[in-house]
Every structure is written in structure tokens, then in C-alpha cells.
Amino acid sequence: MNRAYELMVIIDADVADAENKVVVDRVEELIGAAGGELSSTDRWGRRKFAYLINHKAEGYYVVFEFTADPAKLDPMDRFLRLADEVVRHKLIRLPEAEAERRSLAAMAAED
């Protein structure tokens, strides 16, 4: 059964825009490979950190909303943990009420 998720990825600000696109495209590809359906990709752009992370003061933020089978998300998690360009990532399973509010519940039910 597919579930609704929100994934935030912070990419190193020193990485070129072309490499940012490669990371974003790869995450979208891995969501599809997990049998998922991408609802939105929200590029927040460069933001300052509240504190230094790996001696850096800012990063490039991207938020993905999607539905996918939880058992098939391991390759995406592995990619995000091992990618040198990714400073941090956080995957959250959305509660049913929030998924309905964002119109993701219907997408999850279809799959």
C-alpha cells in the first residue's frame, strides 16, 4: 500500500546548479523506481542555516511531495545518505489528515 510522504533535501551551496539538477532528477527517478507518484517538487533555493553544518552557512533546499510503497524506499535513502552533494535530508510520512489536505491521499489510494 502506498503512503504519502514529504522529503526535504538540502544540497551543498558550493555545488554548481547543474549538479543540483542532477541530484533533484535522481531523487525524482528513484521515487518513480519505487513505484511512487511525484505530486510536487518545490525548489526553495538558497537559504541560510540556523547554525554551521560541515563548516557551511547555507544550502540549497528542495521539498518533494509524493506517494510510494514504504518497502521500496531504501534505494532512495541510501542514495541520499551516500551523496556527497547532500548535506541533510528528512523523509516524513504524512498523517492521513495532512495527506488528504494536500490531495495526496487520493493518489495513494489509486496505487
N, C-alpha and C positions, 0 to 999 in steps of 0.2 A: 504494500500500500504506500502510495506516495504521500509525503508530508510537505508542508510549506516551510521554507527556510529564508533567512536573511543572512548574507555573508558580507562582512566588511573586510576589505583588503587594503593595507597600507603599503605602498610601494616606495622604495627609497627615492628621495627627491633628487639625488645626484644621477639617477638613471635617465637616459635620453627618452624623449617622447616616443620614439619608435619602439624602444624596449618596453615602455609602459603598455603600449598597444599589444605587444606580443604576450605579455602576462595576462592582460584582460581577455584577449582572444583565446588563450589556452584554458583559462578558467571557464569561459563560455563553452568551449569544446568539451571539457571534462564533465560539465553539467549535462550536456547532451548525451555523452557516452554513458552516464549513469541512468539514462532513461528519463532524465529530467526535462522540464519545460521552463525556459527562462521567461520571467514576466517583465523584468526591467533591469537595466544596467545604468546606475546613476553615478556619473563621474563628478565627484565633488571638487576635484582639483587639489592644488597645493594648500595644505593647512599647517599651521604651527602646532607642535606638540606642547602639551602642558609641562613636560619635562624632557630632558635629553634621552633619546633611545639610541643606543650604539653610537654615542657621540654626535648625533644628528639632531637638529632642531625642528625639522619639518619633513613632511612626507606627502605623497600623492594618494588621496583616498578614493576608493571605488566601492559602491554598495550594489550587490546583486540581490534580487528577489526571485525565487524560483521554487518549483516543486520537484521532488526527486525521491527515489527509493532510498531510505537511510542505509540499507545494507550495501549500496553501490557507491557510497561517497568516499570510501577510503583512498582511491587513487587521487582525488582532488585534494584531500587533506595532506596526503604525502607530498604532492607537488608543492603545495603552499608552505609546508614545513621545510622543504629542501631548497626552494628557490632563493638564491642569494639576493634577488631584487626585492623580495617581500620582507618588510620589516616586521609586520604583525598581521594576523588575520583572526577573525572571530566568526564562527558559524553558530547561528541561533535557530533552533526550531521554534517557529512562531506558534503561540497558543491558538486554538481553534477560533476564538472570538476575533483575534487580530488578523488571522488569515482570511476570515470572512469579510472583515472590514476592508482589507486590501484586495479583495476579489481573488485571492489565491486558493480559497477552499474549493471553489468550483473547478479550478484547474486540477487540484489534487484528486478530486472525486472522479474526474474524467479518465485519469490514468489508471 
